[in-house]
Amino acid sequence: MADLHFELVTPEKLVRSDDVHMVVVPGTDGDFGVLAGHAPFMSTIRNGDLLIHRTAGGAPERIAIEGGFAEVNDKGLTVLAEKASIEG
C-alpha cells in the first residue's frame, strides 16, 4: 500500500511533514487511524498522543498534542494542533 502523507502544524511552525504508514489521532469522539486512501474526513481533536507508525508493524512514535483539528483529504492527513511536543 502507498504511504500516507502526514503533516503536523501548530501556530508556531510546521512540526512534521513526512510519508508514513499510518497515524492514530485522538479525536474528540474517539481515536481513529488513518491510512493512505482514507475517505475524506474532518474531526476536532482532544488532548492526547498522536501515534505515528512509520512502517506496518513498527513501534509508533508518540507526539503529545493539545486541541485542534484533523483533516483527511486526497493529499493525506493534516493535523492542526494548538500545541505539540515530541516525547523522548
The first five atom37 places (N, CA, C, CB, O) and aatype in JSON, in Angstrom:
{
  "aatype": [12, 0, 3, 10, 8, 13, 6, 10, 19, 16, 14, 6, 11, 10, 19, 1, 15, 3, 3, 19, 8, 12, 19, 19, 19, 14, 7, 16, 3, 7, 3, 13, 7, 19, 10, 0, 7, 8, 0, 14, 13, 12, 15, 16, 9, 1, 2, 7, 3, 10, 10, 9, 8, 1, 16, 0, 7, 7, 0, 14, 6, 1, 9, 0, 9, 6, 7, 7, 13, 0, 6, 19, 2, 3, 11, 7, 10, 16, 19, 10, 0, 6, 11, 0, 15, 9, 6, 7],
  "atom_mask": [
    [1, 1, 1, 1, 1],
    [1, 1, 1, 1, 1],
    [1, 1, 1, 1, 1],
    [1, 1, 1, 1, 1],
    [1, 1, 1, 1, 1],
    [1, 1, 1, 1, 1],
    [1, 1, 1, 1, 1],
    [1, 1, 1, 1, 1],
    [1, 1, 1, 1, 1],
    [1, 1, 1, 1, 1],
    [1, 1, 1, 1, 1],
    [1, 1, 1, 1, 1],
    [1, 1, 1, 1, 1],
    [1, 1, 1, 1, 1],
    [1, 1, 1, 1, 1],
    [1, 1, 1, 1, 1],
    [1, 1, 1, 1, 1],
    [1, 1, 1, 1, 1],
    [1, 1, 1, 1, 1],
    [1, 1, 1, 1, 1],
    [1, 1, 1, 1, 1],
    [1, 1, 1, 1, 1],
    [1, 1, 1, 1, 1],
    [1, 1, 1, 1, 1],
    [1, 1, 1, 1, 1],
    [1, 1, 1, 1, 1],
    [1, 1, 1, 0, 1],
    [1, 1, 1, 1, 1],
    [1, 1, 1, 1, 1],
    [1, 1, 1, 0, 1],
    [1, 1, 1, 1, 1],
    [1, 1, 1, 1, 1],
    [1, 1, 1, 0, 1],
    [1, 1, 1, 1, 1],
    [1, 1, 1, 1, 1],
    [1, 1, 1, 1, 1],
    [1, 1, 1, 0, 1],
    [1, 1, 1, 1, 1],
    [1, 1, 1, 1, 1],
    [1, 1, 1, 1, 1],
    [1, 1, 1, 1, 1],
    [1, 1, 1, 1, 1],
    [1, 1, 1, 1, 1],
    [1, 1, 1, 1, 1],
    [1, 1, 1, 1, 1],
    [1, 1, 1, 1, 1],
    [1, 1, 1, 1, 1],
    [1, 1, 1, 0, 1],
    [1, 1, 1, 1, 1],
    [1, 1, 1, 1, 1],
    [1, 1, 1, 1, 1],
    [1, 1, 1, 1, 1],
    [1, 1, 1, 1, 1],
    [1, 1, 1, 1, 1],
    [1, 1, 1, 1, 1],
    [1, 1, 1, 1, 1],
    [1, 1, 1, 0, 1],
    [1, 1, 1, 0, 1],
    [1, 1, 1, 1, 1],
    [1, 1, 1, 1, 1],
    [1, 1, 1, 1, 1],
    [1, 1, 1, 1, 1],
    [1, 1, 1, 1, 1],
    [1, 1, 1, 1, 1],
    [1, 1, 1, 1, 1],
    [1, 1, 1, 1, 1],
    [1, 1, 1, 0, 1],
    [1, 1, 1, 0, 1],
    [1, 1, 1, 1, 1],
    [1, 1, 1, 1, 1],
    [1, 1, 1, 1, 1],
    [1, 1, 1, 1, 1],
    [1, 1, 1, 1, 1],
    [1, 1, 1, 1, 1],
    [1, 1, 1, 1, 1],
    [1, 1, 1, 0, 1],
    [1, 1, 1, 1, 1],
    [1, 1, 1, 1, 1],
    [1, 1, 1, 1, 1],
    [1, 1, 1, 1, 1],
    [1, 1, 1, 1, 1],
    [1, 1, 1, 1, 1],
    [1, 1, 1, 1, 1],
    [1, 1, 1, 1, 1],
    [1, 1, 1, 1, 1],
    [1, 1, 1, 1, 1],
    [1, 1, 1, 1, 1],
    [1, 1, 1, 0, 1]
  ],
  "atom_positions": [
    [[0.85, -1.19, 0.0], [0.0, 0.0, 0.0], [0.89, 1.24, 0.0], [-0.96, 0.0, 1.23], [1.96, 1.24, 0.6]],
    [[0.45, 2.27, -0.65], [1.19, 3.53, -0.73], [1.27, 4.18, 0.65], [0.52, 4.5, -1.73], [0.48, 3.88, 1.54]],
    [[2.24, 5.06, 0.8], [2.39, 5.77, 2.07], [1.39, 6.91, 2.18], [3.82, 6.31, 2.21], [0.88, 7.42, 1.18]],
    [[1.11, 7.28, 3.42], [0.23, 8.39, 3.75], [1.09, 9.63, 3.97], [-0.63, 8.07, 5.02], [2.05, 9.59, 4.73]],
    [[0.75, 10.74, 3.3], [1.46, 11.99, 3.57], [0.83, 12.62, 4.81], [1.39, 12.98, 2.33], [-0.39, 12.82, 4.87]],
    [[1.66, 12.92, 5.8], [1.21, 13.42, 7.09], [1.9, 14.74, 7.42], [1.48, 12.38, 8.2], [3.12, 14.87, 7.27]],
    [[1.11, 15.71, 7.86], [1.66, 16.98, 8.33], [1.05, 17.33, 9.68], [1.4, 18.11, 7.31], [-0.15, 17.2, 9.89]],
    [[1.91, 17.77, 10.59], [1.5, 18.26, 11.9], [1.94, 19.72, 11.98], [2.13, 17.4, 13.07], [3.12, 20.04, 11.84]],
    [[0.96, 20.61, 12.21], [1.2, 22.05, 12.2], [0.67, 22.66, 13.5], [0.54, 22.71, 10.97], [-0.42, 22.31, 13.95]],
    [[1.46, 23.57, 14.09], [1.0, 24.37, 15.22], [1.01, 25.83, 14.78], [1.9, 24.14, 16.49], [1.53, 26.13, 13.71]],
    [[0.47, 26.73, 15.59], [0.52, 28.15, 15.2], [1.96, 28.66, 15.04], [-0.2, 29.0, 16.24], [2.18, 29.63, 14.31]],
    [[2.92, 28.03, 15.7], [4.29, 28.49, 15.64], [5.06, 27.97, 14.43], [5.0, 28.09, 16.87], [5.87, 28.68, 13.85]],
    [[4.79, 26.68, 14.03], [5.61, 26.1, 12.98], [5.03, 24.8, 12.42], [7.0, 25.84, 13.5], [4.08, 24.24, 12.95]],
    [[5.64, 24.37, 11.34], [5.38, 23.05, 10.78], [6.25, 22.09, 11.59], [5.7, 22.97, 9.22], [7.47, 22.13, 11.51]],
    [[5.61, 21.22, 12.38], [6.33, 20.31, 13.27], [6.83, 19.09, 12.52], [5.43, 19.88, 14.44], [7.95, 18.62, 12.75]],
    [[6.0, 18.56, 11.62], [6.36, 17.34, 10.9], [5.69, 17.34, 9.54], [5.97, 16.09, 11.71], [4.53, 17.71, 9.41]],
    [[6.43, 16.91, 8.54], [5.9, 16.67, 7.2], [6.63, 15.43, 6.7], [6.09, 17.92, 6.23], [7.83, 15.47, 6.44]],
    [[5.89, 14.32, 6.57], [6.55, 13.05, 6.31], [5.57, 12.08, 5.65], [7.1, 12.45, 7.61], [4.35, 12.24, 5.77]],
    [[6.11, 11.1, 4.96], [5.3, 10.0, 4.44], [5.43, 8.84, 5.42], [5.74, 9.59, 2.99], [6.54, 8.39, 5.71]],
    [[4.3, 8.35, 5.91], [4.28, 7.31, 6.94], [3.29, 6.23, 6.53], [3.9, 7.9, 8.33], [2.56, 6.36, 5.55]],
    [[3.27, 5.14, 7.32], [2.32, 4.06, 7.05], [0.93, 4.4, 7.58], [2.82, 2.75, 7.68], [-0.06, 4.27, 6.86]],
    [[0.86, 4.84, 8.86], [-0.44, 5.11, 9.49], [-0.25, 6.09, 10.64], [-1.09, 3.78, 10.01], [0.81, 6.14, 11.26]],
    [[-1.31, 6.86, 10.92], [-1.32, 7.75, 12.08], [-2.63, 7.51, 12.84], [-1.19, 9.26, 11.65], [-3.7, 7.44, 12.23]],
    [[-2.53, 7.38, 14.17], [-3.71, 7.27, 15.02], [-3.87, 8.61, 15.72], [-3.58, 6.08, 16.06], [-2.95, 9.09, 16.39]],
    [[-5.05, 9.2, 15.56], [-5.34, 10.56, 16.04], [-6.32, 10.49, 17.21], [-5.9, 11.44, 14.9], [-7.3, 9.75, 17.14]],
    [[-6.08, 11.27, 18.3], [-7.04, 11.31, 19.4], [-8.21, 12.25, 19.07], [-6.34, 11.76, 20.69], [-8.19, 13.42, 19.44]],
    [[-9.2, 11.73, 18.39], [-10.37, 12.53, 18.03], [-11.27, 12.8, 19.22], [0.0, 0.0, 0.0], [-11.24, 12.05, 20.2]],
    [[-12.06, 13.84, 19.14], [-12.98, 14.18, 20.21], [-13.95, 13.04, 20.5], [-13.76, 15.45, 19.86], [-14.32, 12.81, 21.65]],
    [[-14.38, 12.32, 19.47], [-15.32, 11.21, 19.63], [-14.62, 9.86, 19.71], [-16.3, 11.2, 18.49], [-15.28, 8.82, 19.62]],
    [[-13.31, 9.85, 19.89], [-12.55, 8.61, 19.99], [-11.37, 8.61, 19.04], [0.0, 0.0, 0.0], [-11.33, 9.38, 18.08]],
    [[-10.42, 7.73, 19.31], [-9.24, 7.63, 18.45], [-9.63, 7.07, 17.08], [-8.17, 6.73, 19.12], [-10.53, 6.24, 16.97]],
    [[-8.93, 7.54, 16.04], [-9.16, 6.99, 14.71], [-7.83, 6.87, 13.98], [-10.13, 7.86, 13.9], [-6.95, 7.71, 14.12]],
    [[-7.71, 5.81, 13.21], [-6.5, 5.55, 12.44], [-6.69, 5.98, 11.0], [0.0, 0.0, 0.0], [-7.78, 5.85, 10.44]],
    [[-5.63, 6.5, 10.41], [-5.67, 6.96, 9.02], [-4.55, 6.28, 8.24], [-5.54, 8.52, 8.94], [-3.38, 6.35, 8.61]],
    [[-4.93, 5.63, 7.15], [-4.01, 5.01, 6.21], [-4.14, 5.73, 4.87], [-4.28, 3.48, 6.05], [-5.1, 6.48, 4.67]],
    [[-3.21, 5.51, 3.97], [-3.32, 6.07, 2.62], [-4.64, 5.6, 2.0], [-2.1, 5.63, 1.72], [-5.04, 4.45, 2.18]],
    [[-5.31, 6.49, 1.29], [-6.57, 6.15, 0.63], [-7.8, 6.3, 1.51], [0.0, 0.0, 0.0], [-8.9, 5.95, 1.1]],
    [[-7.62, 6.82, 2.74], [-8.75, 7.02, 3.65], [-9.75, 7.98, 3.01], [-8.27, 7.56, 5.03], [-9.37, 8.89, 2.28]],
    [[-11.03, 7.77, 3.3], [-12.07, 8.67, 2.81], [-11.89, 10.06, 3.42], [-13.48, 8.11, 3.15], [-11.39, 10.18, 4.54]],
    [[-12.28, 11.12, 2.69], [-12.19, 12.47, 3.25], [-12.94, 12.55, 4.58], [-12.77, 13.51, 2.25], [-14.0, 11.95, 4.75]],
    [[-12.36, 13.28, 5.52], [-12.86, 13.26, 6.89], [-12.32, 14.48, 7.61], [-12.45, 11.94, 7.62], [-11.2, 14.92, 7.34]],
    [[-13.1, 15.03, 8.53], [-12.62, 16.14, 9.36], [-13.13, 15.91, 10.78], [-13.11, 17.53, 8.81], [-14.26, 15.48, 10.98]],
    [[-12.27, 16.19, 11.76], [-12.63, 15.98, 13.16], [-11.91, 16.98, 14.04], [-12.3, 14.54, 13.59], [-10.8, 17.41, 13.73]],
    [[-12.55, 17.34, 15.15], [-11.83, 18.05, 16.19], [-11.01, 17.01, 16.95], [-12.82, 18.84, 17.15], [-11.34, 15.82, 16.94]],
    [[-9.95, 17.47, 17.6], [-9.12, 16.54, 18.35], [-9.04, 16.95, 19.81], [-7.71, 16.45, 17.75], [-9.16, 18.13, 20.15]],
    [[-8.85, 15.97, 20.66], [-8.72, 16.23, 22.09], [-7.23, 16.12, 22.48], [-9.59, 15.23, 22.93], [-6.41, 15.65, 21.69]],
    [[-6.91, 16.55, 23.67], [-5.55, 16.39, 24.17], [-5.22, 14.91, 24.23], [-5.38, 17.06, 25.56], [-6.03, 14.11, 24.7]],
    [[-4.04, 14.55, 23.76], [-3.62, 13.14, 23.77], [-2.39, 12.96, 22.92], [0.0, 0.0, 0.0], [-1.71, 13.92, 22.56]],
    [[-2.12, 11.71, 22.58], [-0.93, 11.38, 21.79], [-1.3, 10.99, 20.38], [-0.16, 10.25, 22.45], [-2.18, 10.16, 20.16]],
    [[-0.61, 11.59, 19.41], [-0.63, 11.08, 18.04], [0.31, 9.88, 18.03], [-0.19, 12.19, 16.97], [1.4, 9.94, 18.59]],
    [[-0.11, 8.8, 17.4], [0.74, 7.63, 17.25], [1.11, 7.52, 15.78], [0.04, 6.31, 17.77], [0.24, 7.28, 14.94]],
    [[2.38, 7.69, 15.48], [2.83, 7.72, 14.09], [3.58, 6.42, 13.81], [3.73, 8.96, 13.81], [4.65, 6.18, 14.36]],
    [[3.0, 5.61, 12.94], [3.6, 4.34, 12.54], [4.33, 4.57, 11.22], [2.52, 3.19, 12.41], [3.7, 4.73, 10.17]],
    [[5.65, 4.58, 11.27], [6.44, 4.8, 10.05], [6.33, 3.6, 9.1], [7.91, 5.06, 10.4], [6.34, 3.77, 7.88]],
    [[6.23, 2.39, 9.66], [6.1, 1.18, 8.86], [5.01, 0.3, 9.46], [7.45, 0.41, 8.78], [4.66, 0.44, 10.62]],
    [[4.49, -0.62, 8.66], [3.49, -1.57, 9.15], [4.16, -2.45, 10.21], [2.9, -2.44, 7.98], [5.22, -3.01, 9.96]],
    [[3.54, -2.57, 11.36], [4.07, -3.42, 12.42], [5.18, -2.8, 13.24], [0.0, 0.0, 0.0], [5.63, -3.39, 14.22]],
    [[5.63, -1.6, 12.86], [6.69, -0.93, 13.62], [6.15, -0.27, 14.87], [0.0, 0.0, 0.0], [4.96, 0.04, 14.95]],
    [[7.02, -0.05, 15.84], [6.63, 0.66, 17.07], [6.29, 2.11, 16.72], [7.77, 0.6, 18.14], [7.01, 2.75, 15.95]],
    [[5.2, 2.64, 17.28], [4.81, 4.01, 16.94], [5.65, 5.06, 17.67], [3.35, 4.22, 17.26], [6.12, 4.84, 18.79]],
    [[5.82, 6.19, 17.0], [6.38, 7.38, 17.64], [5.2, 8.14, 18.24], [7.2, 8.28, 16.6], [4.13, 8.21, 17.63]],
    [[5.39, 8.7, 19.42], [4.32, 9.45, 20.08], [4.65, 10.94, 20.08], [4.11, 8.95, 21.54], [5.77, 11.35, 20.38]],
    [[3.64, 11.73, 19.73], [3.76, 13.18, 19.84], [2.53, 13.65, 20.61], [3.87, 13.88, 18.42], [1.4, 13.46, 20.17]],
    [[2.76, 14.28, 21.76], [1.66, 14.81, 22.57], [1.12, 16.06, 21.9], [2.14, 15.12, 24.02], [1.87, 16.96, 21.53]],
    [[-0.21, 16.12, 21.76], [-0.84, 17.29, 21.17], [-1.95, 17.79, 22.08], [-1.39, 16.97, 19.75], [-2.47, 17.06, 22.92]],
    [[-2.3, 19.06, 21.88], [-3.4, 19.68, 22.62], [-4.32, 20.38, 21.65], [-2.88, 20.67, 23.69], [-3.89, 21.27, 20.91]],
    [[-5.59, 19.97, 21.64], [-6.63, 20.62, 20.87], [-6.34, 20.82, 19.4], [0.0, 0.0, 0.0], [-5.2, 20.66, 18.96]],
    [[-7.36, 21.16, 18.65], [-7.2, 21.47, 17.24], [-8.13, 20.68, 16.34], [0.0, 0.0, 0.0], [-9.21, 20.26, 16.75]],
    [[-7.68, 20.47, 15.11], [-8.47, 19.8, 14.08], [-7.6, 18.82, 13.3], [-9.11, 20.83, 13.12], [-6.38, 18.98, 13.22]],
    [[-8.24, 17.82, 12.73], [-7.56, 16.89, 11.81], [-8.39, 16.84, 10.54], [-7.39, 15.45, 12.45], [-9.62, 16.78, 10.58]],
    [[-7.71, 16.87, 9.4], [-8.39, 16.78, 8.11], [-7.7, 15.74, 7.25], [-8.41, 18.16, 7.39], [-6.48, 15.75, 7.06]],
    [[-8.52, 14.83, 6.72], [-8.03, 13.85, 5.75], [-8.62, 14.24, 4.4], [-8.44, 12.37, 6.16], [-9.83, 14.43, 4.27]],
    [[-7.75, 14.35, 3.39], [-8.23, 14.61, 2.03], [-7.39, 13.79, 1.06], [-8.16, 16.14, 1.68], [-6.6, 12.94, 1.48]],
    [[-7.55, 14.04, -0.22], [-6.83, 13.24, -1.21], [-5.31, 13.45, -1.16], [-7.33, 13.55, -2.6], [-4.56, 12.68, -1.76]],
    [[-4.85, 14.49, -0.45], [-3.41, 14.74, -0.33], [-2.81, 14.09, 0.91], [-3.15, 16.23, -0.29], [-1.59, 13.99, 1.02]],
    [[-3.65, 13.63, 1.85], [-3.15, 12.98, 3.06], [-3.85, 13.5, 4.31], [0.0, 0.0, 0.0], [-5.0, 13.92, 4.26]],
    [[-3.13, 13.46, 5.43], [-3.65, 13.86, 6.73], [-2.91, 15.1, 7.21], [-3.52, 12.7, 7.76], [-1.68, 15.14, 7.22]],
    [[-3.69, 16.11, 7.61], [-3.12, 17.3, 8.22], [-3.73, 17.46, 9.61], [-3.37, 18.58, 7.35], [-4.95, 17.46, 9.76]],
    [[-2.87, 17.59, 10.61], [-3.32, 17.84, 11.98], [-2.89, 19.26, 12.33], [-2.73, 16.8, 12.99], [-1.71, 19.58, 12.3]],
    [[-3.88, 20.09, 12.66], [-3.63, 21.47, 13.09], [-3.84, 21.49, 14.59], [-4.59, 22.52, 12.34], [-4.98, 21.53, 15.06]],
    [[-2.76, 21.46, 15.35], [-2.84, 21.36, 16.81], [-2.48, 22.7, 17.45], [-1.9, 20.24, 17.33], [-1.66, 23.46, 16.94]],
    [[-3.12, 22.96, 18.6], [-2.78, 24.18, 19.34], [-1.36, 24.09, 19.89], [-3.78, 24.41, 20.49], [-0.63, 25.08, 19.89]],
    [[-0.96, 22.89, 20.36], [0.39, 22.65, 20.88], [0.8, 21.24, 20.52], [0.46, 22.88, 22.42], [-0.04, 20.35, 20.4]],
    [[2.09, 21.04, 20.36], [2.64, 19.71, 20.1], [4.01, 19.61, 20.75], [2.73, 19.42, 18.57], [4.82, 20.53, 20.67]],
    [[4.26, 18.48, 21.4], [5.58, 18.26, 22.0], [6.01, 16.82, 21.74], [5.56, 18.57, 23.54], [5.29, 15.87, 22.04]],
    [[7.19, 16.69, 21.18], [7.73, 15.38, 20.86], [8.32, 14.8, 22.15], [8.82, 15.45, 19.73], [9.15, 15.42, 22.82]],
    [[7.85, 13.59, 22.48], [8.3, 12.93, 23.71], [9.57, 12.14, 23.44], [7.21, 12.01, 24.28], [9.84, 11.75, 22.3]],
    [[10.32, 11.92, 24.5], [11.52, 11.08, 24.39], [12.67, 11.87, 24.15], [0.0, 0.0, 0.0], [13.77, 11.33, 24.03]]
  ]
}
